[in-house]
Amino acid sequence: MRERQMRTLIYKRTHESDPNPQTGVFGNNECLGQVRGWSFDAVIGVGGIGREPQRHGIARKLTWVGIGPHKTGDSQRPKVTFDHFRYYGKMGSLLEEVAPDLARRMYDKKAKMLIDSLSPAERLEVEKILDRARDAPPSGQRESTPQPNVEKTSGERQSNSCCGSSVARKAEQQNPADAKERRG
């Protein structure tokens, strides 16, 4: 008998500062606002394709994975830490190399955010991505220590524009239970 599938939020990112690579706190810069309050078991962040993700060196890359969320603070816009947090950032693999079907969905079909509407092939790829992060330590904030397996990034100034804030605004206006896919 197979385990219940993890409800996984997958979204495009524009910069590296949220989640914080050292503490593993998602929402430290208010990225994705109310979306962080939705019900999910895991999060996968992938780099977008625009100028900003290209400038930050994360375009089209698998940038981070969080499994087992713990939400604190405002229930509508919580800060989230994870039982398992793996941050790849600029060092992440191209999504098309790790998950070609998911990459086509995110980039060719211009999905900005997915949560429930995965094809069987995409679901298998998501499970493989999650499997790669199941041995990761908890968010550093959960242990009160810095995240040990984080690639250090250069001292670039991080943008305050958060992960497609227009996507978050659109998502906030819709019922999270009906959230399937956000198209650009």
N, C-alpha and C positions, 0 to 999 in steps of 0.2 A: 504494500500500500504506500503510495507516494505522499510525502508531506504536502501540506497546504502551500500553495504558491505565495511567495512574498509579494505583497502589494508594493511596487517599486515606483517611486517618482523619478522620472528621467527628465532633465532639463538642460537647455543650452546656457552657457555662462559667457560673460563678456570679459571678466577679469579674475584675478586670483585672491582677492582679499576676503571673500566670504564663500565658504567657511574659512576661519583662521587656520592656516596650515599647522601652527604650533599647538593651539589649544583644542582644535577640532570642534569649535563652536560654530554652528550654522545659524546665521541671523545676526552675527555681531555687527554687520553693516546694514541690517534690515533687508537684505536680499530676499526676494520672493514673498515678503510680507505675510499675508494671510495664508498663502499656500503652505507655509511651514506648519500651520495649525491643522492641516488636513490629516486624515488617517492614512499612514503609510508605514511599512515595515523596513524600508530601505530607500536610499537616495543614491542616484548616479548623476554626477555632473559631467557634462561634456562641453568642450569648447565650441563656441559658435563659429560663424564663418566671416563675420564683418571685420572692419578695420581694427576695432578695439581688441577683439580676441587675437587677431594677427599680431598687433603691436605687443601684446602681453605674452606672446609665444604659446598660446593654448589652443589656437584654431584647430578644429576637427579632432582634438585629442580627448581621450578618456582622462579626466583630471582629478576626480575623487569619487570615493564610495563610502557611504555610511550605512551600517546595518544595526538594527536594534535601537531606535530613537528614544531619547528621554527628553521631554519638553518641560521647560521651566519658564516662569514669568507669565506674561500676558497669554492667555489661552488662545486668543485670536491671532497673535503674532509672536509665538514663543521663540525662545532661543532653544536650539536642539543640539544635544550631544549624543554620542553613539556608543554602543557596546563594542563595535568594531569600526575603526576609522582608518582608511587608507587614503593618503593624499599623494597624487602623482604630479599635479601641476604641469609645468613645462616639460617634465620628464615623462609624461604619459605617452602611451602608444597612440597612434592614430586609430580612431574608432573603427575605421573601415578595415584595419588589419585584425582587430579583436572581434568585431561584431559587424560584418558587412551588411547584413539585412537591416540591423538597427541603424547603421550609418546612412543607408539609403533612405530610410524613413525620416531621419532627423534632417538630413541635408538635401537630398533630391526632392523629397516631398515637403520640405520646409516645416516640419513639425518643430515647435519651440518647446513643447512640454508634453509628456505622455504620463499616464498613470495606470490605466486599465486596458487600453485597447491594443494590446500586443498580439501579433500573429504568433502561431506556434513556433516558427523559426526565430522570431525576435525574442520570444520568451526563453527559448533555449540559450540564446546568446546572453541575455540578461542574467540567467542562472549561472553561466560560466563566469561572467564578470563578478557576480556576488561571491562565487566560490573562491575567486582569487583574493577576496578581502576577508573571508571568514576567520583567518588566522591573525588578522591585524589586531593590535591592541586597542583598548578603548580610547575615546577622545581624551587628549591630555587633561582637559578640564575635569573629567570624571575622576581621574586619579590624582589631580593636583600636581601633575608633572607635565613637562613639555612632551609633545608627540615625538617619539623616538625615530620613526621611520618616515620622516618628511624630508623631501629634497629642499634644500635651502634655495631661495630665489634671490635674485639680485636686489639691490636696494631701490628698485624702481618705485616711483610714486604710484600708489594704487588709486584707481578711479573710484569715486563715490557713486557713480552710476551703477546700479545693481542689477546685474543678470537679466537684462531686458526688463526694466521696471514697467514698461508698457504691457508686457506679458503678465506681470503680477497684477497690474490694475485690472486687466481684462479678466483674469482668473478670479479676482476678488469679487467681481460682479456676477459670477456664475455660481451655481450650486456645486460645491466640491464633489458631491456624490455623483454628479453627472459629468465631471471633468474627464474627458477622454483624451483629446488632442487639441493643442493650440496651434493653429496654422498662421504663418506670417503673411 
